[in-house]
Amino acid sequence: MTWTAGFRTAVINPHDQLQLSEPRGFADQTVRQVLHLAGGGEAFRVRLTNRYGRAPLTIAAATYSVGRRQGALTFDGIGQCVIPAGEEIVSDPVELQVAAGTDLVVDLYLPERTGLATYSHRPAEVARVVDGNHVGSPTFARAAQVEARFYLSGVDVLAGAGTAIAVAFGDSWFEGVGTTTSANRRSVDYLNRRLDRGWVVNQGIAGNRLLRDGVGEHALTRFDRDVLPVPGVTHVLLHFGINDLVLPTMLGEPLPTAAALVEGFTNLADRAHAAGLKVIGGTIGAFGGAPISTPEGLAVRRQVNDWIRTTDAFDGVFDVARAVANPQAPDHIHPALDSGDGMHLNDRGAKAMADAVDLADLTLQP
């Protein structure tokens, strides 16, 4: 048996100027959060992060529940912990069998004013917040609901030796923006339902870019943090480029060239190969129906996608652009797959994205 990643979520800095959701903090409040496990094992442990905190984070009590099973999370045998600013902590192992597709519910009681929380800002899941210490309570009366995930960065599971893990490394098309909240219909969820062996953990960040910071550090920076340390990782799937080509319109920045994006993708592929990983590249999804799209950005997209489809930099390609395109307007998402904003996929679109992955390229084996 070996510890490997059963769940991951990529977190961002609440102090960044560019945000797509409202950052927040807590004081004398309990936060209840649902973590949908990509894979399971004979035991689990929870990862908590204060990566972007500016002061120590006190967690006075923490509990887990899986179905009807419930218990306290401990840290070095103690039911509370203090996480220094910029650090992460891992709970003691919980010896409880969990399966892929399990919903692990974690309650955190935060007694002191936290400042803005390190968080995942568009996870297609809600956190429930209630005043006072209510960890383990059967119900959360009058709880506020926030679509975000706070202080949780992952779950490790004790799985069979050699269990293989892929990392979905990208933007909102992985994180799940546009899909039904709390329904686990992200593209990564659909992909996991197709797999018989191994699984894919989701490190998508809505708004994230390949080449420049903005919503989270850009991909070339966060690759070493969000991909390489994932235990058991064997493959990485890439989907970047949309935000590189639409956010400059909002921010008054120059549009990146096709050559710059190709260089960025090549850099990621080279670093993944140097680490012994296989790389599956995704074509840049359609965004022609978005109000912030431009003819220039769409032209760069077409050039980069032509390169992705023909390059030998990747070990495989999933052509999500063609899988979700409107045949009458290929720069646009098919109306049946569009969430309604011209730039994100609905549930059917997320499934089409997952179905575009050739499982022969994603053979998850040790």
C-alpha positions as CSV (number, residue, x, y, z in Angstrom):
1,M,0.0,0.0,0.0
2,T,1.1,3.6,-0.7
3,W,-0.2,7.1,0.0
4,T,-1.4,8.8,-3.2
5,A,-3.7,11.6,-4.2
6,G,-7.4,10.9,-3.9
7,F,-8.4,14.5,-4.3
8,R,-6.7,17.8,-5.1
9,T,-7.9,21.3,-5.6
10,A,-5.7,24.2,-6.7
11,V,-5.8,27.3,-4.5
12,I,-5.3,31.0,-5.2
13,N,-4.2,34.1,-3.3
14,P,-7.1,36.1,-2.1
15,H,-4.9,39.2,-2.2
16,D,-4.5,39.1,-6.0
17,Q,-6.0,42.0,-7.7
18,L,-7.7,39.9,-10.4
19,Q,-10.4,37.7,-8.9
20,L,-13.5,36.1,-10.5
21,S,-15.2,35.6,-7.1
22,E,-15.2,37.4,-3.8
23,P,-12.5,36.4,-1.3
24,R,-13.5,36.3,2.4
25,G,-12.4,35.5,5.9
26,F,-13.9,34.0,9.0
27,A,-14.2,34.6,12.7
28,D,-15.9,32.3,15.3
29,Q,-17.5,30.3,12.4
30,T,-17.7,26.7,11.2
31,V,-17.2,25.9,7.5
32,R,-18.6,22.6,6.1
33,Q,-17.2,21.5,2.8
34,V,-17.8,18.5,0.5
35,L,-14.8,16.8,-1.2
36,H,-15.7,14.4,-4.0
37,L,-12.9,11.8,-4.1
38,A,-11.5,10.9,-7.5
39,G,-10.0,7.7,-6.0
40,G,-10.2,5.6,-2.8
41,G,-8.2,3.5,-0.5
42,E,-8.0,1.8,2.9
43,A,-7.4,5.1,4.8
44,F,-7.3,8.8,4.1
45,R,-5.7,12.0,5.5
46,V,-6.7,15.6,4.8
47,R,-4.4,18.4,3.6
48,L,-5.1,21.9,5.0
49,T,-3.3,25.0,3.7
50,N,-2.5,28.5,4.8
51,R,-0.3,29.1,1.8
52,Y,-1.4,32.7,1.2
53,G,-2.3,33.6,4.8
54,R,-0.6,36.6,6.3
55,A,-0.9,35.3,9.9
56,P,-1.0,31.9,11.6
57,L,-4.3,30.0,11.1
58,T,-6.0,28.4,14.1
59,I,-8.3,25.5,13.6
60,A,-9.8,24.7,16.9
61,A,-11.8,21.6,15.8
62,A,-12.1,19.6,12.7
63,T,-14.3,16.6,11.8
64,Y,-15.0,14.3,8.8
65,S,-18.0,12.3,7.8
66,V,-18.4,9.7,5.1
67,G,-22.0,8.5,4.9
68,R,-23.0,7.7,8.4
69,R,-19.4,7.4,9.7
70,Q,-18.1,10.4,11.5
71,G,-15.1,11.3,13.6
72,A,-12.6,13.9,14.6
73,L,-9.6,14.9,12.5
74,T,-6.4,15.1,14.6
75,F,-3.0,16.5,14.0
76,D,-0.2,14.7,15.9
77,G,-2.9,13.2,18.1
78,I,-4.5,16.6,19.0
79,G,-7.9,17.8,17.8
80,Q,-6.7,21.3,16.9
81,C,-3.8,22.9,15.1
82,V,-2.1,26.2,14.1
83,I,-0.9,26.5,10.6
84,P,1.9,29.1,10.1
85,A,1.5,31.6,7.3
86,G,2.6,30.1,4.1
87,E,2.5,26.5,5.3
88,E,0.4,23.4,4.9
89,I,-0.5,20.6,7.4
90,V,-1.6,17.0,6.9
91,S,-4.0,15.4,9.4
92,D,-3.3,12.1,11.1
93,P,-4.5,9.1,9.0
94,V,-8.1,8.0,9.4
95,E,-8.4,4.2,9.0
96,L,-11.6,4.1,7.0
97,Q,-12.2,2.5,3.6
98,V,-13.3,5.1,1.1
99,A,-14.2,4.5,-2.6
100,A,-13.8,6.5,-5.7
101,G,-16.8,8.8,-6.0
102,T,-17.2,9.1,-2.2
103,D,-18.2,12.5,-0.8
104,L,-16.0,13.3,2.2
105,V,-17.5,16.1,4.3
106,V,-15.0,18.1,6.3
107,D,-16.0,20.6,9.0
108,L,-13.5,23.3,10.3
109,Y,-14.1,25.5,13.3
110,L,-12.2,28.8,12.9
111,P,-12.4,30.6,16.3
112,E,-10.3,33.7,15.5
113,R,-10.4,36.3,12.8
114,T,-8.6,34.7,9.9
115,G,-8.0,37.4,7.4
116,L,-8.7,36.6,3.8
117,A,-8.7,32.8,3.3
118,T,-6.5,30.8,0.9
119,Y,-9.2,29.3,-1.3
120,S,-10.3,27.6,-4.5
121,H,-12.7,30.1,-6.1
122,R,-14.9,28.3,-8.6
123,P,-15.0,24.6,-7.7
124,A,-18.6,23.9,-8.8
125,E,-19.3,23.1,-5.1
126,V,-20.6,25.1,-2.2
127,A,-19.2,25.6,1.3
128,R,-21.7,26.1,4.1
129,V,-20.8,28.6,6.8
130,V,-22.5,29.0,10.2
131,D,-21.6,31.1,13.3
132,G,-20.1,29.3,16.3
133,N,-18.6,25.9,16.7
134,H,-20.9,23.3,15.0
135,V,-18.4,20.7,13.8
136,G,-20.1,17.4,13.3
137,S,-23.6,18.8,13.7
138,P,-26.2,16.8,11.8
139,T,-27.6,19.9,10.2
140,F,-26.4,23.5,9.6
141,A,-29.4,25.6,10.4
142,R,-29.4,29.0,8.6
143,A,-26.0,28.3,7.0
144,A,-24.8,30.7,4.4
145,Q,-23.7,29.1,1.1
146,V,-20.6,30.2,-0.8
147,E,-19.4,28.7,-4.0
148,A,-15.8,28.3,-3.0
149,R,-13.5,25.9,-1.1
150,F,-11.5,27.3,1.8
151,Y,-8.2,26.0,3.4
152,L,-8.5,22.5,1.9
153,S,-5.9,21.5,-0.7
154,G,-6.2,17.8,-0.9
155,V,-6.9,14.3,0.4
156,D,-4.4,11.5,0.3
157,V,-5.7,7.9,0.2
158,L,-3.8,4.7,1.1
159,A,-4.2,2.8,-2.1
160,G,-2.6,-0.2,-3.8
161,A,1.1,0.0,-4.6
162,G,1.6,1.4,-8.1
163,T,-1.8,3.2,-8.3
164,A,-1.4,5.6,-11.1
165,I,-2.6,9.2,-11.1
166,A,-3.1,11.8,-13.8
167,V,-3.4,15.5,-13.1
168,A,-5.8,17.7,-15.0
169,F,-3.8,20.9,-15.1
170,G,-5.6,23.8,-16.6
171,D,-8.4,26.4,-16.4
172,S,-12.1,26.6,-15.8
173,W,-12.8,23.9,-18.4
174,F,-11.3,21.5,-15.9
175,E,-12.4,23.2,-12.7
176,G,-16.0,23.0,-13.8
177,V,-17.4,26.6,-14.3
178,G,-20.7,26.3,-16.2
179,T,-21.6,22.9,-14.9
180,T,-24.3,22.1,-12.4
181,T,-23.1,23.1,-8.9
182,S,-22.8,20.2,-6.4
183,A,-23.6,17.6,-9.0
184,N,-20.0,16.4,-9.9
185,R,-20.5,17.0,-13.6
186,R,-17.1,18.6,-14.3
187,S,-15.2,17.2,-17.3
188,V,-12.7,15.5,-14.9
189,D,-15.6,13.8,-13.1
190,Y,-16.9,12.4,-16.4
191,L,-13.4,11.3,-17.4
192,N,-13.0,9.4,-14.1
193,R,-16.2,7.5,-14.7
194,R,-14.6,6.2,-17.9
195,L,-11.5,4.9,-16.2
196,D,-11.1,1.3,-14.9
197,R,-7.7,1.8,-13.3
198,G,-6.1,4.8,-11.7
199,W,-7.8,8.2,-11.7
200,V,-7.5,11.9,-12.5
201,V,-7.2,14.7,-9.9
202,N,-8.4,18.2,-10.7
203,Q,-5.9,21.1,-10.6
204,G,-7.9,23.5,-12.8
205,I,-8.2,27.1,-11.8
206,A,-10.9,29.2,-13.5
207,G,-9.3,32.2,-15.1
208,N,-5.8,30.8,-15.0
209,R,-3.3,31.5,-17.8
210,L,-0.4,29.7,-19.4
211,L,1.9,32.7,-19.6
212,R,0.9,35.4,-17.1
213,D,-0.3,35.6,-13.5
214,G,-3.8,36.9,-12.8
215,V,-6.1,34.4,-11.2
216,G,-3.5,32.3,-9.6
217,E,0.1,32.0,-10.6
218,H,0.4,31.2,-14.3
219,A,0.9,27.6,-15.4
220,L,4.7,27.8,-16.0
221,T,5.1,28.9,-12.3
222,R,2.6,26.6,-10.6
223,F,3.5,23.4,-12.5
224,D,6.2,22.6,-9.9
225,R,3.7,23.0,-7.1
226,D,0.5,21.6,-8.5
227,V,1.7,18.7,-10.7
228,L,5.1,17.4,-9.8
229,P,4.5,16.8,-6.0
230,V,1.3,14.9,-6.5
231,P,2.0,11.4,-5.2
232,G,1.8,8.7,-7.8
233,V,1.4,11.1,-10.7
234,T,2.2,9.5,-14.1
235,H,0.3,11.6,-16.6
236,V,-0.7,15.3,-17.0
237,L,-3.5,16.6,-19.1
238,L,-3.2,20.3,-20.3
239,H,-5.9,22.8,-21.2
240,F,-4.8,26.4,-21.3
241,G,-5.0,29.3,-23.6
242,I,-8.5,30.7,-23.5
243,N,-7.7,33.2,-20.7
244,D,-4.4,34.1,-22.3
245,L,-6.5,35.2,-25.3
246,V,-9.5,36.9,-23.7
247,L,-8.2,38.6,-20.5
248,P,-5.9,41.0,-22.3
249,T,-9.1,42.6,-23.7
250,M,-10.2,43.3,-20.1
251,L,-6.8,44.3,-18.7
252,G,-5.4,46.4,-21.5
253,E,-2.5,44.0,-22.1
254,P,-0.9,43.0,-25.4
255,L,-2.2,39.8,-26.9
256,P,0.3,36.9,-26.7
257,T,1.5,35.6,-30.0
258,A,0.9,32.0,-31.2
259,A,4.7,31.5,-31.0
260,A,4.7,32.5,-27.3
261,L,1.9,30.1,-26.5
262,V,3.6,27.3,-28.4
263,E,6.8,28.0,-26.4
264,G,4.8,27.8,-23.2
265,F,3.2,24.5,-24.0
266,T,6.5,23.1,-25.2
267,N,8.1,24.2,-21.9
268,L,5.5,22.3,-19.9
269,A,5.8,19.2,-22.0
270,D,9.6,19.2,-21.7
271,R,9.4,19.6,-17.9
272,A,6.8,16.9,-17.6
273,H,8.9,14.5,-19.7
274,A,12.0,15.3,-17.6
275,A,10.0,14.2,-14.6
276,G,9.0,10.9,-16.3
277,L,5.4,11.9,-17.0
278,K,3.3,11.5,-20.1
279,V,1.7,14.6,-21.4
280,I,-1.7,14.8,-23.1
281,G,-2.3,18.2,-24.7
282,G,-5.8,19.7,-25.2
283,T,-6.6,22.0,-28.0
284,I,-7.8,25.5,-26.9
285,G,-11.6,25.4,-26.4
286,A,-14.0,27.6,-28.4
287,F,-14.8,31.0,-27.0
288,G,-16.1,33.0,-30.0
289,G,-19.4,33.6,-28.4
290,A,-18.0,35.4,-25.4
291,P,-18.3,39.2,-25.4
292,I,-14.6,39.6,-24.6
293,S,-13.5,37.5,-27.5
294,T,-11.7,39.3,-30.4
295,P,-11.0,38.3,-34.0
296,E,-7.3,38.6,-33.3
297,G,-7.5,36.2,-30.3
298,L,-9.5,33.7,-32.3
299,A,-6.9,33.8,-35.1
300,V,-4.2,33.0,-32.6
301,R,-6.3,30.2,-31.2
302,R,-6.6,28.6,-34.6
303,Q,-2.8,28.8,-35.2
304,V,-2.0,27.2,-31.8
305,N,-4.6,24.5,-32.2
306,D,-3.1,23.6,-35.6
307,W,0.2,23.2,-33.9
308,I,-1.2,21.1,-31.0
309,R,-2.9,18.7,-33.4
310,T,0.4,18.0,-35.3
311,T,3.2,18.4,-32.8
312,D,5.3,15.6,-31.4
313,A,5.8,17.6,-28.1
314,F,2.9,15.7,-26.5
315,D,2.4,11.9,-26.0
316,G,-1.3,12.4,-27.0
317,V,-3.8,15.0,-27.9
318,F,-7.5,15.4,-27.0
319,D,-9.2,17.7,-29.4
320,V,-11.7,19.3,-27.2
321,A,-12.0,22.3,-29.6
322,R,-13.5,20.0,-32.3
323,A,-15.5,18.0,-29.8
324,V,-17.5,20.9,-28.6
325,A,-17.5,23.2,-31.6
326,N,-20.5,24.5,-33.5
327,P,-20.0,23.0,-37.0
328,Q,-21.5,26.1,-38.6
329,A,-19.2,28.4,-36.5
330,P,-16.2,26.5,-35.3
331,D,-14.9,29.3,-33.1
332,H,-18.1,29.0,-31.1
333,I,-19.3,26.3,-28.6
334,H,-22.1,24.2,-30.0
335,P,-25.4,25.7,-28.6
336,A,-26.3,22.4,-26.9
337,L,-23.0,22.3,-25.1
338,D,-22.8,26.0,-24.1
339,S,-23.4,27.1,-20.5
340,G,-24.9,30.3,-21.8
341,D,-21.9,32.7,-21.7
342,G,-20.2,31.6,-24.9
343,M,-17.0,30.6,-23.1
344,H,-17.9,27.7,-20.7
345,L,-19.3,24.3,-21.1
346,N,-22.5,23.0,-19.6
347,D,-22.9,19.4,-18.2
348,R,-23.2,18.0,-21.7
349,G,-20.3,20.0,-22.9
350,A,-18.1,18.8,-20.0
351,K,-19.0,15.2,-20.9
352,A,-18.1,15.8,-24.5
353,M,-14.7,17.2,-23.4
354,A,-14.1,14.1,-21.3
355,D,-15.1,11.8,-24.2
356,A,-12.5,13.5,-26.4
357,V,-9.7,11.9,-24.3
358,D,-8.5,8.7,-25.9
359,L,-8.1,6.3,-23.0
360,A,-5.3,4.6,-24.9
361,D,-3.3,7.8,-24.4
362,L,-4.3,7.8,-20.7
363,T,-3.5,4.2,-19.8
364,L,-3.1,4.6,-16.0
365,Q,-0.7,1.9,-15.0
366,P,2.4,1.8,-12.9
